[in-house]
Amino acid sequence: MQGILSAAGYVPYWRLDRQQITQTFGSGGGRGQRSVASYDEDTTTMGVEAARLCLKSAGGITPRAVTLSTAVPAYLDKTNATTIHAALRLDHDVLAFDAIGSVRSGIGALLAGLSQPGTALVVTSDLRDGMPTSADESAGGDGAAALLVGSDAAGPVIAELVGVGTATEEFIDRWRLPGERRSKTWEERFGETKYLPLGEQAFNAGLKAAELSADQIDMLIVTGPHARAVRALTPRLGVDKEKIADDLSANVGWTGTAHPAQLLANVLETAEPGKVIALLSLADGADMLVFRTTDAIASWTPARTIATQIEAAGPVPYGKYLSWRDWVTVEGPRRPEPSRISAAAAGRRTDWKYGFVGSKDRDSGAVHVPPARVSRVGGHMDDMEPAPMADIQGTVSTFTIDRIAYSPSPPIVFAVVDFDNDSRVPVELCDLDASQLKMGDRVEMTFRKLFTADGIHNYFWKAHPLRGA
């Protein structure tokens, strides 16, 4: 049996009210909210967060390969999936590679993972925006998803793959040249006339492969970059309206490469055994995947549901959103910008920098963060074992709000955190209203980007308030 072993989505904390766009420019915007990645997030950091949630609910299953799929990679030439590999502290023999550049690559990576022997962690992530007042700006959203796929030899399959149907055709509908920020689209009616027959072809092929009919589908997911084609195709598929899955457009938006897996994870988080879930994605053709949930899904517990993340959100002003995305430039603190990190130094401390691993004295049990050679209790030297800290929660002991130090989005909030394993660490806080912070608040760790200098992203860990645990 081949299928999904675990699933998770990641929705950033911040939300932009679309009405703010209309109030600012007199056009664009609309109803509802869209998810917004913070200034210190990119497709790699969001992919790490989705992957962490996925593996937490995987029952200890380790992937043999990690794929990152995104249309907006943090790096070109350099593999982005290796950063996720390092943050998850996977063994060196676990393969890591990218599938980047196009929206359809997310479905492609999922199909590739499902067709290979062994377990694969398929991570999809995207940042979607557009020129101010554009439809892409208001309808888009930021987010990530991760699916751990494999056979029942690795562990309980919660959703078995029972059918696949695809249809591919070359046509110009949405495109973006390398180096350009905004995507361009052809006239809507043209894309609609192309996608409708392709979607029906893939849909029927998937049902035929699964030996099912449309009325046997319990939940249908239809998504794609062409919203008009999605709306036009959905009622033509013969599936009852109440069986159409929420596309999260009202409070997240279309998250591009990540959206099919994100919607699938959202459905799986509340699915019962024996349900048929059909996922139809329209992007440069059409792809249909049919899953049937198994008895194992009844005992599968998501680490943090998408619904919980949507509920635990905070508003971001439209002006701050524009500055985070570099559509407008605001003056920051008049302090020197940081220099690039040392590749050699980072290479010597990979477990600490990417995995947030301290050291623990084998004799006294004292935890040292950052890792140390000499124990603070008893003075033992070089008698340490790794102390993973990324999943340890903590309590704010004291904090300071720094409005002078350099930051792309000041102020910086630093806190001394007492972690639950009796260690104490100074860390930067994020995803919060500094005026609401108080001593005693509970926090957890999150993988972020401190800054970018000389084209090098300085990834490390921050803490944010514990919400929706």
N, C-alpha and C positions, 0 to 999 in steps of 0.2 A: 504494500500500500504506500503510495507516494502522495505527499500533501504538505500541509502546514502544521508545524510543531508548536509554534508560538507566534504571536503577533502583537504589535504595539504601534501607536502613533504618538507623535510629539507635536503639540501646539504651543507656540511661544506665549509668554504671559501677556504681552501687550495687545490691545485692541484699538483700532482706529474706527471711530464713528464716521460712516460715510457722509453723513449730513454736514460734517465739518468742511468737506471738500466744496460742497455747494455754497456754504456760507462764506467761504474764503474767496472763491472765484466766480460765483454766480452760475456755475455749470458743473457737470460731472457729478460724482457722488452717487447718492441713492439711499436706500433703506438698509438698516442693519449695520453690522460691523465686519471688519476683516482683521485677520491675525497679522501681527507685525513682529518680525524678528528684531531684537534689540541691536544697538550699534555694535555690540561685542559678539554677535552671533553671525555665522555664515552657514552654508550648506553642510560643511563638515561638522561643526559643533552641534547643529541640530540633528545630524545623522548619528552622532555619538549618543545623544540623549535618547533618541528612539531605540537605538540598539541596546542601550543599557536596560531600558524598560522591557524590551523583548526578551532578553536573556534572563532577567530576574524572574520571569514567569515561565521559563523553559525547563524548570526542574533539573538544572545542572547539565543540560546538553550543551556540548561545545561544538561550534561550527568548524568545518574543515576548510571553508573559504568565506571571504567577506567581499561583497560587491557594493560599491557606492555608485548610484545612478543619479545624475542631476543634469539639468540644462544650464546651471550657473555654478561651475566648479570654482573653488577657492584658488586652485592652482591649475595651470596648464604645464605640460611636460612632466611635472612631478605628480606621482600617484597620490590622490587624496585619501583613498581607502586605507593607506598605511597609517595615517593618523588615527583613524577609528580603530584599527588593529592594535595600535599602541595604547590607546585610551582604555580598551577592553582587556589589555594585558593577555593577549592571545599568544600562543607558542609560535616560534619562528617558522614552523612547517605549515602554518595556516596561511593559505594563499590570500592575497588582497589585491584587488584590481578595480579599475573604474570602468563605467559605461556611461559616458557623458556626452553632452552636446545637444540632445534632442529630448522632447517630451516623451516620445515612444520608447526611449531607452529603459524607462522604469519597468514597463511591461516586458520588454525584451530580457532584462536581467532576471525578472521573476520566472519567466518561461525557461531560461537557461538553467537557473537553479533547480527548478523542478525536474528537469530532464537529465540531471547529472547524478551519479552515485555519490553517496555521502551527504552530509548536512551542509547547507549553505545559508549564510546570513545575508539576505538581500535588503540593502538599505537604500531608500529613495528619499531625496531631499530637494527642496527648491525655495528660492526667493523670487517672488513675482511682484513686479511693479511696472509702471509705465509712466509716460509723461503726465504731469499734473493735469487733472480733469479727464484723463483718458479712461476708456472702459477697462483697460488692463489694470489701471491703478485701483479702481474701485472694486472690480470683480475678483482681482487676484487675492492671494493669501500666502503666507509663509508657513512652512511646516515640513515635517519629515515622517517617515514610517519605516518600520523594519519587520520583515517576515523571516522567521527561521523555518526553512523547508528541508525536507528529507523523507526518508522512509520510516516505517514503523520499527525497523531494526534499531534505529537510534533512540526512539522513545515514542510515547503516545502521539499519534496523529490526530489533531483536533478537527481537521477538515481535509477530506480526501479529494484529490483532483480526479474528476471523473470524465472530463471532456474539454477539448480545446478546439476553437475555430478561429481562423485568421483570414484576412483579406488585405492585400497590399496594392497600392496604385500610386504612381508618381504624379503629383499635381502641386501647384503652388497655392498654398492656403495661408500658412503662417511661417515667417522666416525671420532670421536675425543674423547678419554677417558677424564674423568674429571681430570683437572689439567694440561692437555697437551695444548700446544700452537698451534701446527700445525695440520691441518686436513689431513687425509690420504684418498686415493682413490684407488679403484680397477681398473683393466685394463679397458680402455675406451669402448672397443667393448662390454664387458659384460653389462655395464650400459646401453648402447644404445639398446641392444636387449631386455632389461627389460622395459625401459621407452617408447619405441615406441608403443607397444600394449596397455600399461596402459594409455598413453596419448590419443590414439584414442578412447579407451573405455570411458574415462571421457568426452572427447570432444563430442562424439555422444550422451552420456547420458544427458549432459547439454543442447544440442540442442533439444533433444526429450522433456525434461522437459519444455523448453521454447516454444515448438511447432514452431521451426524455422529450416531453412536449412542453410547450410554453406554460400550460396550466399547472404543471408540476413544479414550477419555480416558486419557492417560498419568499425569496428576497432578490430583487434585481437592482444592480448598481449600474448606472450608465453615466459616463463622464467623458470629458474631452475638452480641448481648448476652444472648440467652436460651440458656444452655448446654444446658438439657434439650431444647429443640427441635432444636438442632444435633445432639446425640447421637442423637435419635430419627430425624431425617431422613436422616442420612448413609447408614446401611445400606439405606435404601429406594430409593436412586438407581441401583442396579445397577452400581456401580463396585467393583472388587475392593478388598479391605481394604488390600492392600499399596500401592495407588495413592492412598491418602488422605494428604494432606500433614500434617506435624507442625504442630499449632496453637500450639506454643511455650508451652503452659500450664504445663509443668513448671518452666521457668526464666525466663520473662518475664511471662506472664499475658496477660489480654485487654486490649489497648491501645485499645479503643474505636474512635473515628473512624479511627485510624491502622492498625487491625489488618488489614483486607483488603489494603491496599497493602503492609504489612509482611510478611505471609505470602507475597504474590505475589513481592516482591523476594527473599525467602529461597529460594523455589523457583527463580527465574530464575538465582540465583547459582551453581547447580550443574546447570542444565538443559543438555541436548544439543540439537543442531539437529533439527527435524522433530517435536518433541514437542507434544502437545495439552495445554494447561493450562486447566482450568476453575475459575473463581472464583465461588463462590456465597455471597452475603452476605444474612443475614436481619436486617432492621432496618426496622420500619414497612412491611413488605412483603418482597419478595425481589428480588434483582438477580443476574443470571448473565452473566458475561463469559467468552468463550471465546477463547483465544489459541493460536497455533501458532508455536513458535520457528523462526527462520530460520537459515540458514547463518552469518549474521553473529554469532550468539551464541557461536560457537566462538572468535572472536577478541576478544570483549568481555571486559574484565577489571574486575571490581568493585574499587572503591577500597579498601573494607574490608567484608568480609562480615559478615552478622548473626551467623553462627556464631563468627567471630573475636571479635566484641564480647561475645557471651555467655560465651565462655571467659575473657576478660580482665575479670573482675569482682571487686568487693570487697564484704565484708559490711557492712551498716549495722545497728546495734542498734535494736530496736523502739522504745525510748524516744526515740532521736534522730529516727526516722522520724515519730513522733507529733508531736514538736516542729516538725519541718520543715513538716508539714501543718497546724500550728496546732490540732491536737486537744488538745494540752496546752501550757501556757505555762511556760517556764522562765526564770529570771532570767539575763539576759545581763550583759556587762561594764557597769559603772556609768559609762558615758560618754555624752555627748549623741548622740542619733541624728542622722544627716546631714540636711541641708536638701535641698529639691528642686533638681534641676538647672535651669539656664537654657535655655529653649527657643531663645532667640536665639543663645546661644553654641553650642549643639549644632547649630543650623542652619548656622552658619558653618563648622563643622568636620566635616561629615557623612562625608566620605571617611576621616578619621582615626578618628572615634568609632565608626562602624558598619562600615567596611571595613578598619580597621587598616592604613592606608596612610601610610607615611613619605615622605621625599623623598630623592632621590639627586642628588648633584652631577654634572652632565654632564661636567665637566672631569676631576675626580679620581676619580669613582666612589664617593665616600664616602656612606654611607647615614646618614640622620638620622631618629631616632625619639624623640619626635614630629617631624613635619615642621618643617624650619627654612628660613629665608630666606637665612641666611649659612652657607656651608660651613665645617665645622671643619678642612678641609684646603684651604689656599690662600686662604681668605677670600672666595671668589667670592660675589656677592650676586644673588639672584633668577635663578639659572641652574640650576634644579632640574627634575627629572622625577619622576613618581610612583614610589614604591617599595612595591608591595604586600607585606605582611608576614604575612598570615593563614595562608599555606601554607608559610611558612619554619619549619623546625625549629631548635631551639637546645639549648644545654647549660647547666646550672645552674652558675654561677661561684661564687656565694655566696648564702646565704639567712638569714632570720631568722624565728622563730616568735613572733608578737605575740599575747599573751593579754589585753591591756588594751584595744586599739582596738575600736571598736564593730563587731560582726558578728552577724548572725542566728544563726550557728553557729560560735562561736569554737573554737580560735584561728584567726587569719589567718596564712597563710604567704606571705611576700614573698620573691622571689628576684631576683637580677641574672642575666639570661640572655644568654649570648653566642650570637647567632643565626648561622646558617651563611652569611649574606651580610655578615659582618664588622661587624654592628651590635651594640650592647649596650643592653639595655632592662631596667628594673625592672618586674616584673609580679607580680600575685598568682597563686598556685598553687591548684589545686582538684583534687578527686577523688583524694585520696591520704591515706595514713597519715603524718602529719608525722614520726613517730618513725622511719620507714623512709627518709626523704629523705636524700640525700647529695650532695655536690658532684660534678659530673661526670654526673649523671643527665640523660638526654635528655628533652626536652619538646616539645610542639606546642601550637598555639593553639586555643582554643575560645571560642565566643560565649556570654556569660553575662549575668546580671542582677546588678549590684553591690548595689543596694538599691532600695527603693521608698519615695518620700517625697511626700506630698501627692497621692497617686494617680498619680504619674509613675514609670515604671520607668526606672532608669538602666542602660541596656545598654552593655556594653563587652566587652573581650576579656580572658580569663585564659589561663593555660597549665596543662596537666596532663601527667603522665608519659606518655611514648610507649609505647603498648602495642599489640600485635597489628598492627604496621604491615604 
